């Protein structure tokens, strides 16, 4: 299965990304978008799967922002 | 099966095509490699080809006018296509696209070669055009979700 994932960043300040990947994204995983790293906080189906393609929407948050909060 | 064939089978643009049909597309594609921050094409350039990302990521940005900085619209990764709008409407590039990683590898398909192939094999043309429409709607959905986050 190929997972076509729409990564949307919490807060909308970052444009996010669309990436095809062979592994299903999971909450807690890290993803590199452009030159920044994000953490996946939610994954939902965006459109019904078709053939070998699944269409997902993942909400992510900037990892640096989370780190700063924890300090 | 070649690496390129395996990759193309994982590209939604070619979903529904037979192996022979994908191989016909491979024969008209050309590979290009870009380094980090290298511009692949600039807004308002003439566009005569579309691109398929084999590896790496690209940034798509738009400058509304010369007085404002360019705004990043989206990042696209492996398996995504870009530059398809100019392929369809023959217009100039609507955005600037830049490689985000060293050794960003893309395949290009030239409009003239693509049109010739579609004319000689209309089944390829139908499937690819349908998939292009689906890809554009997916990008719109992404944009809508992003707007909802703002």
Backbone of each chain as ProteinMPNN parsed JSONL, in Angstrom:
{"seq_chain_A": "XXXXXXXXXXXXXXXXXXXXXXXXXXXXXXXXXXXXXXXXXXXXXXXXXXXXXXXXXXXXXXXXXXXXXXX", "coords_chain_A": {"N_chain_A": [[0.843, -1.2, 0.0], [0.473, 2.243, -0.785], [0.877, 5.208, 0.941], [-0.543, 8.215, 0.669], [0.095, 11.161, 2.029], [-1.265, 13.994, 3.54], [0.222, 16.419, 5.212], [-0.583, 18.534, 7.723], [0.129, 21.439, 9.489], [-0.287, 22.244, 12.88], [-1.984, 25.166, 13.823], [-1.556, 26.425, 11.441], [0.426, 28.098, 10.463], [2.495, 27.193, 8.987], [3.132, 25.811, 5.762], [2.875, 23.029, 5.427], [2.887, 19.664, 3.987], [2.821, 17.33, 1.206], [3.273, 13.966, 0.89], [4.288, 10.862, -0.469], [4.374, 7.676, 0.981], [5.593, 4.464, 2.101], [4.989, 3.393, 4.505], [2.493, 3.434, 7.013], [1.621, 6.482, 8.518], [2.084, 7.249, 11.988], [0.79, 8.301, 15.153], [2.939, 10.265, 17.142], [5.233, 9.718, 15.73], [8.086, 11.145, 14.017], [8.467, 13.626, 11.491], [10.115, 14.977, 8.692], [9.797, 18.09, 7.302], [10.514, 20.19, 4.767], [12.948, 22.136, 6.156], [12.542, 21.583, 8.775], [11.573, 19.703, 11.724], [8.8, 17.709, 12.624], [6.183, 16.511, 14.813], [3.873, 13.874, 14.656], [0.498, 14.251, 15.473], [-2.085, 13.479, 15.043], [-3.946, 11.265, 12.939], [-5.949, 10.842, 10.114], [-8.352, 9.493, 7.74], [-8.405, 10.936, 4.572], [-9.533, 10.777, 2.025], [-11.444, 8.096, 0.577], [-9.674, 4.973, 0.252], [-8.08, 3.972, -2.813], [-7.524, 1.514, -5.11], [-4.154, 0.693, -4.81], [-3.625, 2.793, -3.198], [-3.763, 4.818, -0.321], [-5.353, 7.563, 1.195], [-4.412, 9.947, 3.305], [-4.731, 12.196, 6.13], [-2.622, 13.96, 8.11], [-2.148, 15.526, 11.172], [0.293, 17.696, 12.414], [2.808, 18.862, 14.741], [5.252, 21.38, 15.36], [8.376, 20.227, 16.34], [10.336, 21.581, 17.78], [8.848, 23.544, 19.075], [7.405, 22.038, 20.873], [9.447, 21.028, 22.435], [10.434, 23.376, 23.618], [8.251, 24.067, 25.208], [8.324, 22.064, 27.09], [10.517, 22.689, 28.576]], "CA_chain_A": [[0.0, 0.0, 0.0], [1.17, 3.53, -0.782], [0.122, 6.182, 1.734], [-0.358, 9.609, 0.235], [-0.234, 11.841, 3.295], [-1.32, 15.453, 3.613], [0.677, 16.844, 6.542], [-1.026, 19.898, 8.026], [0.763, 21.862, 10.741], [-1.173, 22.913, 13.836], [-1.856, 26.613, 13.845], [-1.655, 26.893, 10.054], [1.482, 29.045, 10.104], [3.439, 26.502, 8.093], [2.319, 25.276, 4.655], [2.702, 21.58, 5.435], [3.483, 18.912, 2.88], [2.187, 16.109, 0.704], [4.356, 12.997, 0.683], [3.929, 9.445, -0.609], [5.265, 6.815, 1.763], [5.168, 3.063, 2.103], [4.558, 3.022, 5.86], [1.395, 4.263, 7.506], [2.089, 7.387, 9.572], [1.475, 6.975, 13.292], [0.909, 9.364, 16.155], [4.201, 10.216, 17.888], [6.375, 9.643, 14.813], [8.624, 12.429, 13.565], [8.526, 13.768, 10.039], [10.893, 16.143, 8.256], [9.134, 18.866, 6.245], [11.44, 21.279, 4.468], [14.143, 22.06, 6.999], [12.11, 21.472, 10.165], [11.061, 18.384, 12.12], [7.482, 17.791, 13.247], [5.667, 15.291, 15.441], [2.49, 13.591, 14.241], [-0.395, 14.223, 16.639], [-3.369, 12.872, 14.665], [-4.0, 10.753, 11.558], [-7.306, 10.497, 9.676], [-8.505, 9.245, 6.301], [-8.845, 12.154, 3.877], [-10.429, 10.3, 0.962], [-11.409, 6.626, 0.608], [-8.556, 4.351, -0.468], [-8.394, 3.572, -4.191], [-6.442, 0.647, -5.583], [-3.07, 0.517, -3.841], [-3.338, 4.089, -2.591], [-4.572, 5.302, 0.794], [-5.224, 9.021, 1.233], [-4.493, 10.275, 4.729], [-4.468, 13.555, 6.601], [-1.939, 13.901, 9.404], [-1.889, 16.812, 11.816], [1.615, 17.645, 13.056], [3.24, 20.09, 15.414], [6.696, 21.603, 15.293], [9.028, 19.563, 17.468], [11.043, 22.583, 18.582], [7.872, 24.234, 19.914], [7.055, 21.135, 21.967], [10.614, 20.964, 23.318], [10.499, 24.61, 24.396], [7.179, 24.006, 26.197], [8.705, 21.127, 28.142], [11.647, 23.214, 29.363]], "C_chain_A": [[0.882, 1.255, 0.0], [0.291, 4.53, -0.027], [0.458, 7.582, 1.239], [-0.84, 10.474, 1.395], [-0.179, 13.352, 3.135], [-0.959, 15.846, 5.039], [0.281, 18.31, 6.755], [-0.502, 20.267, 9.41], [-0.226, 22.613, 11.613], [-0.925, 24.42, 13.83], [-1.867, 27.23, 12.455], [-0.56, 27.86, 9.618], [2.506, 28.482, 9.132], [2.626, 25.818, 7.0], [2.095, 23.771, 4.668], [3.248, 20.928, 4.184], [2.561, 17.798, 2.409], [3.315, 15.155, 0.322], [3.761, 11.599, 0.486], [4.893, 8.613, 0.218], [4.693, 5.411, 1.826], [4.724, 2.591, 3.483], [3.5, 3.984, 6.342], [1.917, 5.19, 8.609], [1.363, 7.107, 10.886], [1.731, 8.134, 14.242], [2.213, 9.167, 16.935], [5.422, 10.143, 16.997], [6.834, 11.056, 14.428], [8.687, 12.451, 12.042], [9.265, 15.061, 9.711], [10.134, 16.822, 7.117], [9.993, 20.096, 5.979], [12.668, 21.118, 5.35], [13.787, 21.962, 8.479], [11.544, 20.077, 10.443], [9.766, 18.566, 12.919], [7.119, 16.443, 13.872], [4.21, 15.102, 15.029], [1.608, 13.499, 15.49], [-1.756, 13.591, 16.318], [-3.302, 12.39, 13.217], [-5.436, 10.357, 11.238], [-7.306, 10.183, 8.18], [-9.049, 10.512, 5.652], [-9.825, 11.817, 2.765], [-10.403, 8.775, 1.037], [-10.238, 6.078, -0.209], [-9.02, 3.923, -1.858], [-7.224, 2.755, -4.714], [-5.405, 0.45, -4.49], [-2.769, 1.804, -3.074], [-4.317, 4.421, -1.473], [-4.313, 6.805, 0.93], [-5.473, 9.497, 2.657], [-4.211, 11.752, 4.986], [-3.827, 13.435, 7.973], [-1.732, 15.319, 9.934], [-0.56, 16.688, 12.567], [1.878, 18.948, 13.804], [4.761, 20.161, 15.385], [7.354, 21.029, 16.536], [9.724, 20.559, 18.384], [10.087, 23.257, 19.557], [7.519, 23.381, 21.117], [8.2, 21.088, 22.978], [10.665, 22.189, 24.236], [9.463, 24.596, 25.512], [7.59, 23.151, 27.382], [9.833, 21.646, 29.041], [11.145, 23.967, 30.611]], "O_chain_A": [[1.898, 1.316, 0.692], [-0.895, 4.674, -0.326], [1.584, 8.06, 1.373], [-2.031, 10.512, 1.702], [0.811, 13.912, 2.663], [-1.742, 15.633, 5.965], [0.754, 19.203, 6.052], [-0.663, 19.517, 10.373], [-0.921, 23.514, 11.143], [0.219, 24.873, 13.831], [-2.152, 28.418, 12.301], [-0.616, 28.388, 8.508], [3.284, 29.223, 8.532], [1.544, 25.298, 7.272], [1.201, 23.284, 3.977], [3.978, 21.551, 3.412], [1.645, 17.382, 3.118], [4.195, 15.497, -0.468], [2.837, 11.207, 1.198], [6.104, 8.826, 0.159], [3.497, 5.19, 1.636], [4.148, 1.511, 3.616], [3.586, 5.192, 6.117], [2.585, 4.73, 9.535], [0.178, 6.771, 10.895], [2.735, 8.84, 14.15], [2.547, 8.052, 17.336], [6.528, 10.462, 17.432], [6.072, 12.02, 14.505], [8.929, 11.431, 11.397], [9.071, 16.092, 10.356], [9.862, 16.2, 6.09], [10.176, 20.939, 6.857], [13.347, 20.092, 5.302], [14.626, 22.224, 9.341], [11.101, 19.373, 9.536], [9.657, 19.45, 13.768], [7.663, 15.397, 13.516], [3.417, 16.044, 15.051], [1.92, 12.775, 16.435], [-2.492, 13.21, 17.229], [-2.675, 13.029, 12.372], [-6.067, 9.624, 11.999], [-6.386, 10.556, 7.452], [-10.03, 11.09, 6.121], [-10.833, 12.502, 2.589], [-9.422, 8.21, 1.519], [-9.861, 6.65, -1.232], [-10.179, 3.562, -2.063], [-6.088, 3.225, -4.759], [-5.745, 0.079, -3.367], [-1.758, 1.886, -2.376], [-5.532, 4.322, -1.642], [-3.176, 7.257, 0.794], [-6.599, 9.455, 3.151], [-3.565, 12.444, 4.199], [-4.419, 12.871, 8.893], [-1.211, 16.19, 9.238], [-0.319, 15.703, 13.264], [1.262, 19.981, 13.539], [5.454, 19.144, 15.385], [6.932, 21.316, 17.656], [9.71, 20.41, 19.606], [10.439, 23.517, 20.708], [7.352, 23.886, 22.227], [7.985, 21.105, 24.19], [10.899, 22.08, 25.44], [9.735, 25.047, 26.625], [7.259, 23.455, 28.528], [10.072, 21.112, 30.124], [11.951, 24.476, 31.39]]}, "seq_chain_B": "XXXXXXXXXXXXXXXXXXXXXXXXXXXXXXXXXXXXXXXXXXXXXXXXXXXXXXXXXXXXXXXXXXXXXXXXXXXXXXXXXXXXXXXXXXXXXXXXXXXXXXXXXXXXXXXXXXXXXXXXXXXXXXXXXXXXXXXXXXXXXXXXXXXXXX", "coords_chain_B": {"N_chain_B": [[12.113, -6.266, -12.317], [12.626, -2.83, -12.953], [14.134, -0.201, -10.915], [13.031, 2.261, -11.495], [10.579, 1.585, -12.618], [9.343, 0.374, -10.432], [9.189, 2.582, -8.75], [7.498, 4.266, -10.25], [5.175, 2.79, -10.165], [4.366, 3.342, -7.681], [3.52, 5.867, -7.832], [0.83, 7.951, -7.832], [-0.113, 9.209, -10.084], [0.223, 7.446, -12.147], [-1.432, 5.4, -11.546], [-3.46, 2.659, -12.347], [-2.478, 2.223, -14.824], [-1.05, -0.149, -17.112], [1.865, -2.315, -16.841], [3.277, -2.198, -19.272], [2.334, 0.213, -20.285], [3.275, 2.025, -18.39], [5.978, 1.674, -18.791], [6.195, 2.774, -21.306], [5.849, 5.45, -20.671], [8.102, 5.821, -19.122], [10.07, 5.753, -21.059], [9.884, 8.258, -22.182], [10.669, 9.947, -20.212], [12.953, 12.008, -18.336], [15.776, 12.157, -16.216], [16.614, 14.432, -13.603], [18.901, 16.064, -11.402], [19.075, 17.882, -8.417], [20.614, 20.271, -6.215], [20.597, 21.24, -2.706], [18.466, 23.975, -2.093], [18.549, 24.807, -4.717], [17.012, 26.318, -7.511], [14.384, 24.92, -9.315], [12.442, 25.621, -11.18], [11.278, 28.946, -11.966], [8.736, 31.241, -10.882], [6.605, 32.505, -13.395], [8.276, 31.683, -15.414], [8.509, 30.112, -18.651], [6.683, 27.132, -19.173], [7.185, 23.81, -20.011], [7.147, 21.23, -19.249], [6.39, 18.552, -16.942], [7.011, 17.442, -13.569], [8.195, 14.697, -11.616], [8.702, 13.66, -8.374], [11.384, 11.812, -7.377], [13.131, 11.407, -5.239], [13.854, 13.148, -2.163], [12.807, 16.516, -1.296], [10.69, 19.258, -2.341], [10.175, 22.809, -2.338], [7.347, 24.797, -2.796], [6.679, 27.974, -3.835], [5.049, 31.201, -3.904], [5.056, 34.423, -5.262], [3.234, 37.236, -4.737], [3.403, 39.893, -5.698], [6.001, 42.208, -6.808], [6.661, 43.639, -4.599], [6.262, 42.22, -2.328], [7.425, 39.539, -0.198], [8.164, 36.172, -1.3], [5.777, 33.599, -0.701], [5.711, 30.534, 0.972], [3.949, 27.83, -0.248], [3.549, 25.099, -0.144], [5.183, 21.993, 0.718], [6.547, 19.384, -1.182], [6.94, 15.882, -1.43], [8.483, 12.651, -2.04], [7.167, 10.891, -4.833], [5.33, 12.78, -5.525], [3.857, 15.112, -7.873], [4.7, 17.986, -9.828], [4.412, 21.138, -11.573], [2.546, 20.492, -13.356], [0.433, 22.079, -14.108], [1.182, 23.974, -16.044], [1.685, 22.206, -18.019], [-0.807, 21.403, -18.75], [-2.339, 23.764, -19.26], [-0.733, 25.371, -20.823], [0.232, 27.725, -19.868], [2.313, 30.219, -18.14], [4.71, 29.475, -15.515], [3.181, 29.108, -12.381], [4.266, 29.26, -9.924], [7.274, 29.273, -7.907], [9.668, 26.703, -7.729], [11.749, 24.954, -5.584], [14.558, 22.931, -4.739], [14.79, 21.129, -1.699], [16.552, 19.497, -0.486], [19.837, 18.061, -0.665], [20.822, 16.362, -3.609], [18.232, 16.023, -4.647], [16.097, 14.245, -6.559], [14.459, 14.303, -9.624], [12.066, 13.316, -12.115], [11.426, 14.298, -15.42], [8.756, 15.046, -17.641], [8.287, 15.881, -20.85], [6.057, 18.162, -22.413], [5.468, 17.995, -25.198], [6.356, 15.42, -25.92], [4.765, 13.94, -24.202], [2.175, 14.57, -25.129], [2.325, 13.455, -27.689], [2.608, 10.748, -27.064], [0.169, 10.285, -25.77], [-1.579, 10.703, -27.859], [-0.972, 8.593, -29.509], [-1.582, 6.524, -27.875], [-4.387, 6.446, -26.517], [-5.511, 5.452, -24.208], [-3.597, 5.689, -22.211], [-3.464, 8.464, -22.057], [-6.083, 9.067, -21.123], [-6.147, 7.842, -18.554], [-3.958, 9.065, -17.222], [-4.676, 11.778, -17.331], [-7.048, 11.715, -15.838], [-5.983, 10.972, -13.371], [-4.382, 13.177, -12.915], [-6.323, 15.101, -12.439], [-7.396, 14.09, -10.065], [-5.182, 14.361, -8.415], [-4.879, 17.134, -8.371], [-7.249, 17.789, -7.04], [-6.714, 16.655, -4.58], [-4.612, 18.255, -3.699], [-6.011, 20.632, -3.413], [-7.728, 19.911, -1.33], [-5.834, 19.601, 0.698], [-5.004, 22.253, 0.914], [-7.379, 23.433, 1.777], [-7.656, 22.244, 4.299], [-5.437, 23.28, 5.528], [-6.069, 26.003, 5.491], [-8.214, 25.931, 7.22], [-6.904, 25.524, 9.579], [-5.789, 27.9, 10.134]], "CA_chain_B": [[11.501, -4.955, -12.478], [13.613, -1.789, -12.683], [13.813, 0.71, -9.819], [12.152, 3.325, -11.987], [9.242, 1.008, -12.771], [8.804, 0.219, -9.069], [8.85, 3.92, -8.266], [6.332, 4.774, -10.989], [3.988, 2.058, -9.72], [3.976, 3.95, -6.41], [3.109, 7.246, -8.105], [-0.612, 7.916, -8.092], [-0.355, 9.693, -11.451], [0.241, 6.306, -13.061], [-2.316, 4.354, -11.029], [-4.412, 2.178, -13.346], [-1.766, 1.906, -16.074], [-0.379, -1.451, -17.138], [3.335, -2.213, -16.828], [3.708, -1.741, -20.604], [2.011, 1.647, -20.434], [4.222, 2.78, -17.544], [7.289, 1.625, -19.459], [6.144, 3.754, -22.407], [6.074, 6.761, -20.054], [9.504, 5.871, -18.691], [10.921, 6.035, -22.228], [9.878, 9.699, -22.523], [11.042, 10.741, -19.036], [14.385, 12.283, -18.165], [16.11, 12.396, -14.808], [17.417, 15.614, -13.265], [19.302, 16.062, -9.987], [19.264, 19.248, -7.92], [21.183, 20.359, -4.865], [19.793, 21.976, -1.73], [18.156, 25.385, -2.379], [18.615, 25.113, -6.153], [15.694, 26.551, -8.123], [14.073, 24.008, -10.424], [11.93, 26.634, -12.114], [10.828, 30.153, -11.274], [7.418, 31.778, -11.237], [6.551, 33.25, -14.668], [9.03, 30.998, -16.47], [7.689, 29.309, -19.557], [6.691, 25.752, -18.694], [6.904, 22.843, -21.069], [7.295, 19.864, -18.743], [6.01, 18.337, -15.551], [8.064, 16.799, -12.779], [7.822, 13.665, -10.645], [9.785, 13.613, -7.385], [11.86, 10.445, -7.077], [13.631, 11.445, -3.859], [14.044, 14.508, -1.667], [11.602, 17.347, -1.17], [10.763, 20.569, -2.978], [9.339, 23.859, -1.772], [6.59, 25.537, -3.811], [6.379, 29.297, -3.283], [4.417, 32.147, -4.827], [5.228, 35.837, -4.93], [2.043, 37.915, -5.282], [3.906, 41.006, -6.505], [7.429, 42.424, -6.561], [6.845, 44.353, -3.329], [6.071, 41.314, -1.184], [8.272, 38.339, -0.29], [7.494, 34.942, -1.742], [5.162, 32.833, 0.387], [5.742, 29.09, 0.725], [2.587, 27.298, -0.33], [3.533, 23.675, 0.235], [6.364, 21.176, 0.443], [6.147, 18.133, -1.827], [7.955, 14.85, -1.273], [8.569, 11.525, -2.977], [5.944, 10.427, -5.481], [4.444, 13.888, -5.892], [4.121, 15.746, -9.168], [4.527, 19.436, -9.882], [4.619, 21.676, -12.924], [1.541, 19.899, -14.244], [-0.535, 23.088, -14.566], [1.673, 24.513, -17.316], [1.578, 21.137, -19.02], [-2.205, 21.319, -19.179], [-2.933, 24.994, -19.815], [0.268, 26.059, -21.652], [0.545, 29.032, -19.284], [3.62, 30.336, -17.48], [4.76, 28.841, -14.197], [2.407, 29.862, -11.388], [4.99, 29.259, -8.655], [8.69, 28.914, -7.953], [9.905, 25.426, -7.053], [13.153, 24.862, -5.176], [14.919, 21.681, -4.047], [15.014, 21.341, -0.265], [17.586, 18.589, 0.006], [20.874, 17.713, -1.634], [20.486, 15.194, -4.428], [16.8, 15.876, -4.924], [16.029, 13.658, -7.908], [13.136, 14.398, -10.247], [11.93, 12.916, -13.512], [10.624, 15.271, -16.152], [8.076, 14.577, -18.857], [8.097, 17.032, -21.724], [4.682, 18.236, -22.924], [5.363, 17.538, -26.587], [6.48, 13.952, -25.913], [3.587, 13.415, -23.513], [1.029, 14.677, -26.046], [2.509, 12.467, -28.773], [2.333, 9.422, -26.5], [-1.273, 10.186, -25.5], [-2.281, 10.602, -29.133], [-0.767, 7.25, -30.061], [-2.171, 5.571, -26.934], [-5.366, 7.3, -25.812], [-5.803, 4.886, -22.881], [-2.642, 6.319, -21.291], [-3.905, 9.852, -21.892], [-7.279, 9.124, -20.275], [-5.817, 7.493, -17.156], [-3.076, 10.084, -16.627], [-5.453, 13.02, -17.152], [-7.958, 11.48, -14.697], [-5.171, 11.002, -12.154], [-3.967, 14.567, -12.7], [-7.467, 15.785, -11.821], [-7.484, 13.622, -8.67], [-4.055, 14.951, -7.68], [-5.18, 18.551, -8.143], [-8.27, 17.904, -5.98], [-6.065, 16.329, -3.3], [-3.878, 19.459, -3.289], [-7.022, 21.591, -2.939], [-8.167, 19.458, 0.0], [-4.753, 19.944, 1.63], [-5.049, 23.707, 1.109], [-8.567, 23.723, 2.593], [-7.362, 21.843, 5.682], [-4.474, 24.253, 6.06], [-6.806, 27.249, 5.734], [-9.038, 25.718, 8.411], [-6.004, 25.567, 10.741], [-5.32, 29.285, 10.343]], "C_chain_B": [[12.516, -3.852, -12.117], [13.165, -0.908, -11.514], [12.818, 1.776, -10.259], [10.719, 2.823, -12.15], [8.573, 0.843, -11.406], [8.352, 1.573, -8.52], [7.574, 4.429, -8.948], [5.051, 4.052, -10.576], [3.47, 2.625, -8.392], [3.595, 5.425, -6.584], [1.655, 7.219, -8.554], [-0.958, 8.354, -9.519], [-0.468, 8.537, -12.439], [-0.637, 5.153, -12.588], [-3.317, 3.943, -12.112], [-3.754, 1.859, -14.68], [-1.142, 0.516, -15.977], [1.134, -1.236, -17.099], [3.854, -1.705, -18.18], [3.474, -0.245, -20.784], [2.963, 2.511, -19.592], [5.598, 2.798, -18.203], [7.333, 2.596, -20.642], [6.387, 5.167, -21.862], [7.533, 6.92, -19.615], [10.412, 6.241, -19.87], [10.928, 7.526, -22.585], [10.254, 10.568, -21.322], [12.558, 10.923, -18.967], [14.646, 12.62, -16.708], [16.945, 13.672, -14.645], [17.722, 15.571, -11.772], [19.602, 17.5, -9.567], [19.888, 19.213, -6.529], [20.316, 21.256, -3.987], [19.689, 23.457, -2.123], [18.276, 25.765, -3.855], [17.191, 25.256, -6.716], [15.508, 25.611, -9.313], [13.404, 24.793, -11.553], [11.364, 27.784, -11.304], [9.446, 30.576, -11.775], [7.559, 32.64, -12.499], [7.484, 32.703, -15.749], [8.045, 30.339, -17.438], [7.792, 27.853, -19.109], [6.339, 24.775, -19.796], [7.047, 21.403, -20.589], [6.754, 19.767, -17.325], [7.067, 17.463, -14.88], [7.468, 15.768, -11.814], [8.986, 13.542, -9.669], [10.142, 12.161, -7.092], [12.395, 10.373, -5.661], [13.891, 12.892, -3.47], [12.715, 15.231, -1.537], [11.806, 18.645, -1.927], [9.832, 21.531, -2.251], [8.659, 24.588, -2.927], [6.23, 26.891, -3.206], [5.84, 30.225, -4.361], [4.684, 33.561, -4.333], [4.07, 36.598, -5.585], [2.418, 39.104, -6.143], [5.351, 41.297, -6.088], [7.704, 43.097, -5.224], [6.696, 43.443, -2.113], [6.984, 40.092, -1.324], [7.467, 37.127, -0.756], [6.948, 34.195, -0.527], [5.206, 31.343, 0.04], [4.335, 28.536, 0.786], [2.504, 25.856, 0.145], [4.922, 23.071, 0.023], [5.844, 19.874, -0.176], [7.289, 17.132, -1.725], [7.831, 13.763, -2.321], [7.197, 11.141, -3.537], [5.008, 11.534, -5.911], [4.836, 14.458, -7.247], [3.976, 17.258, -9.02], [4.837, 19.912, -11.298], [3.57, 21.179, -13.897], [0.576, 20.944, -14.805], [-0.11, 23.639, -15.928], [1.582, 23.472, -18.43], [0.163, 21.106, -19.602], [-2.641, 22.595, -19.894], [-1.961, 25.824, -20.668], [0.639, 27.436, -21.099], [1.932, 29.054, -18.681], [3.56, 29.696, -16.104], [4.05, 29.718, -13.168], [3.141, 29.956, -10.053], [6.467, 28.985, -8.923], [8.876, 27.607, -7.188], [11.407, 25.26, -6.829], [13.403, 23.527, -4.481], [15.249, 21.985, -2.594], [16.131, 20.471, 0.288], [18.617, 18.364, -1.086], [20.472, 16.433, -2.355], [18.981, 14.951, -4.479], [16.679, 15.41, -6.376], [14.596, 13.747, -8.428], [13.199, 13.81, -11.658], [11.075, 13.961, -14.206], [9.965, 14.58, -17.351], [7.714, 15.814, -19.672], [6.702, 16.984, -22.347], [4.545, 17.626, -24.319], [5.426, 16.002, -26.668], [5.261, 13.3, -25.27], [2.366, 13.446, -24.439], [1.114, 13.644, -27.161], [2.136, 11.069, -28.282], [0.827, 9.24, -26.283], [-2.077, 10.057, -26.8], [-2.135, 9.2, -29.733], [-1.37, 6.183, -29.15], [-3.143, 6.341, -26.029], [-5.701, 6.765, -24.42], [-4.867, 5.497, -21.843], [-3.099, 7.747, -20.99], [-5.09, 9.961, -20.957], [-6.917, 8.895, -18.812], [-4.975, 8.588, -16.502], [-3.844, 11.382, -16.383], [-6.429, 12.877, -15.977], [-7.168, 11.585, -13.386], [-4.648, 12.401, -11.85], [-5.081, 15.342, -12.005], [-7.596, 15.385, -10.356], [-6.375, 14.26, -7.837], [-4.32, 16.428, -7.382], [-6.239, 18.696, -7.057], [-7.676, 17.58, -4.613], [-5.303, 17.551, -2.784], [-4.855, 20.529, -2.779], [-7.52, 21.212, -1.55], [-7.112, 19.808, 1.055], [-4.807, 21.432, 1.956], [-6.237, 24.087, 1.997], [-8.32, 23.38, 4.055], [-6.397, 22.829, 6.323], [-5.183, 25.57, 6.382], [-7.652, 27.13, 7.002], [-8.205, 25.802, 9.686], [-5.626, 26.998, 11.104], [-6.242, 30.043, 11.29]], "O_chain_B": [[13.186, -3.94, -11.088], [11.985, -0.869, -11.165], [11.903, 2.146, -9.524], [9.764, 3.542, -11.857], [7.388, 1.134, -11.245], [7.288, 1.695, -7.912], [6.681, 4.96, -8.288], [3.966, 4.63, -10.63], [2.313, 2.427, -8.023], [3.377, 6.138, -5.604], [1.3, 6.552, -9.526], [-1.964, 7.926, -10.085], [-1.17, 8.638, -13.446], [-0.597, 4.061, -13.155], [-3.951, 4.802, -12.724], [-4.389, 1.291, -15.569], [-0.758, 0.067, -14.897], [1.62, -0.122, -17.298], [4.764, -0.877, -18.225], [4.301, 0.466, -21.354], [3.395, 3.58, -20.021], [6.296, 3.812, -18.176], [8.38, 3.17, -20.942], [7.047, 5.982, -22.508], [8.117, 7.999, -19.721], [11.4, 6.954, -19.699], [11.869, 8.006, -23.217], [10.168, 11.794, -21.399], [13.328, 10.105, -19.471], [13.84, 13.281, -16.052], [17.849, 13.95, -15.432], [16.909, 15.102, -10.976], [20.293, 18.235, -10.272], [19.713, 18.257, -5.773], [19.416, 21.941, -4.473], [20.689, 24.101, -2.44], [18.119, 26.935, -4.202], [16.304, 24.447, -6.442], [16.361, 25.522, -10.195], [13.755, 24.646, -12.723], [11.019, 27.637, -10.132], [9.055, 30.309, -12.911], [8.515, 33.401, -12.641], [7.484, 33.2, -16.875], [6.902, 30.05, -17.085], [8.863, 27.396, -18.713], [5.298, 24.908, -20.44], [7.068, 20.47, -21.392], [6.67, 20.761, -16.603], [7.896, 16.835, -15.539], [6.377, 15.956, -11.274], [10.127, 13.343, -10.085], [9.312, 11.385, -6.62], [12.15, 9.397, -4.952], [14.118, 13.749, -4.323], [11.645, 14.634, -1.654], [12.937, 19.087, -2.134], [8.844, 21.129, -1.637], [9.303, 24.95, -3.911], [5.552, 26.952, -2.18], [6.123, 30.07, -5.548], [4.554, 33.856, -3.145], [3.931, 36.611, -6.808], [1.827, 39.314, -7.202], [5.861, 40.706, -5.135], [8.845, 43.125, -4.764], [6.975, 43.86, -0.988], [7.281, 39.662, -2.439], [6.245, 37.082, -0.615], [7.573, 34.163, 0.533], [4.791, 30.939, -1.046], [3.615, 28.75, 1.761], [1.518, 25.444, 0.756], [5.724, 23.584, -0.758], [4.826, 19.334, 0.258], [8.455, 17.482, -1.909], [7.17, 13.929, -3.346], [6.206, 11.077, -2.809], [4.007, 11.28, -6.58], [5.969, 14.315, -7.706], [3.214, 17.739, -8.181], [5.435, 19.198, -12.102], [3.669, 21.402, -15.103], [-0.03, 20.728, -15.854], [-0.923, 23.756, -16.845], [1.427, 23.799, -19.607], [-0.034, 20.823, -20.784], [-3.226, 22.546, -20.976], [-2.341, 26.878, -21.179], [1.289, 28.225, -21.785], [2.647, 28.052, -18.698], [2.478, 29.411, -15.591], [4.291, 30.923, -13.096], [2.689, 30.657, -9.147], [6.855, 28.534, -10.001], [8.301, 27.43, -6.115], [12.216, 25.405, -7.746], [12.559, 23.049, -3.723], [15.909, 22.98, -2.294], [16.6, 20.689, 1.405], [18.315, 18.463, -2.275], [19.857, 15.54, -1.771], [18.519, 13.815, -4.369], [17.107, 16.103, -7.299], [13.65, 13.324, -7.763], [14.248, 13.81, -12.302], [10.104, 14.454, -13.632], [10.525, 13.677, -17.971], [6.942, 16.668, -19.236], [6.223, 15.925, -22.754], [3.63, 16.847, -24.585], [4.65, 15.374, -27.39], [4.783, 12.258, -25.72], [1.618, 12.472, -24.524], [0.113, 13.033, -27.534], [1.452, 10.31, -28.97], [0.275, 8.178, -26.574], [-3.113, 9.394, -26.841], [-3.05, 8.688, -30.377], [-1.64, 5.066, -29.593], [-2.786, 6.814, -24.949], [-6.125, 7.524, -23.548], [-5.287, 5.791, -20.723], [-3.12, 8.181, -19.838], [-5.121, 10.836, -20.092], [-7.327, 9.656, -17.937], [-5.241, 8.991, -15.369], [-3.677, 12.014, -15.34], [-6.612, 13.821, -15.208], [-7.622, 12.201, -12.422], [-4.486, 12.775, -10.688], [-4.827, 16.137, -11.101], [-7.871, 16.227, -9.501], [-6.599, 14.653, -6.693], [-4.027, 16.915, -6.29], [-6.16, 19.61, -6.236], [-8.082, 18.157, -3.604], [-5.334, 17.852, -1.591], [-4.552, 21.245, -1.825], [-7.711, 22.076, -0.695], [-7.442, 20.25, 2.156], [-4.675, 21.83, 3.113], [-6.119, 24.955, 2.862], [-8.72, 24.126, 4.949], [-6.521, 23.168, 7.499], [-4.928, 26.18, 7.421], [-7.793, 28.089, 7.76], [-8.732, 26.114, 10.753], [-5.201, 27.278, 12.224], [-6.002, 31.215, 11.578]]}, "name": "protein", "num_of_chains": 2, "seq": "XXXXXXXXXXXXXXXXXXXXXXXXXXXXXXXXXXXXXXXXXXXXXXXXXXXXXXXXXXXXXXXXXXXXXXXXXXXXXXXXXXXXXXXXXXXXXXXXXXXXXXXXXXXXXXXXXXXXXXXXXXXXXXXXXXXXXXXXXXXXXXXXXXXXXXXXXXXXXXXXXXXXXXXXXXXXXXXXXXXXXXXXXXXXXXXXXXXXXXXXXXXXXXXXXXXXXXXXXXXXX"}
